Amino acid sequence: MNSRIQDMRLAATFLRQARILCEGVQDFVVDDVERNGRLAKIGAAIGEECAHFDRLITAMKGEDEPASAGNASRIEQLNAELIECERLTHQLDELTITLDSASSDRKTSEDVILKTNADYAEKRLLDRIETLTNCLALERPRTVRDILTFALRAMAPLQELIMAVSEDSFERKQGCIAFRLLQGIIPALEELAGTTRAELGFEEPQTEAEIIENLKNALAQKATNSSDDLN
């Protein structure tokens, strides 16, 4: 996808956020006719800018993107950008693990530079992921496909929150219930939307056996690295 189009889409999303915030402020000053009127004019002006950006994006898509790409909703576009950022982040994680596995006395100046560049690139990617996620949260799903995307996006942060609290806590138990409920509606949404999580770019959920196997491999790798460092 043309990077210029991505930038324009992000700018348009920021404008929509500004318009939503402006409308929200109006709710607090309903009794102040003068200020309410000014905010209404500001909101209208921002709306015109949104429309201008949308026209530019449409024209640019006609030049740089396949015609079918215009059928994707704004939520699908943001999700696609998020998936690409996450893919790059995973690649950087693998590179960092490889660089960290080398003992200090075997590291070259090139290794140090690569590690620094990887850390910098990862920070930029994480910042972009946060921005895109915030933009996505401001969108309103209008199709079953969009709702499915929202549900799949909600699972990862919910799981992280669950793991962050004590295992025997009330919050952990409630979080687990919420996670299972969310898991339960996803197959129904897939059927209604006529698509699958894989087609939307999400990985299939891991089984308990797979999770245990991954943990065993991670621990084995950690033990190997520790042994190499001692040698």
Secondary structure, DSSP 8 states (H G I E B T S, - for coil): --HHHHHHHHHHHHHHHHHHHHHHHHTT-TT-HHHHHHHHHHHHHHHHHHHHHHHHHHHHHHHHS-GGGGGS-HHHHHHHHHHHHHHHHHHHHHHHHHHHHS-GGG--HHHHHHHHHHHHHHHHHHHHHHHHHHHHHHS---SHHHHHHHHHHHHHHHHHHHHTS-TTSHHHHHHHHHHHHHHHHHHHHHHHHT--TTTTT------HHHHHHHHHHHHHHHHHHHHHHH-
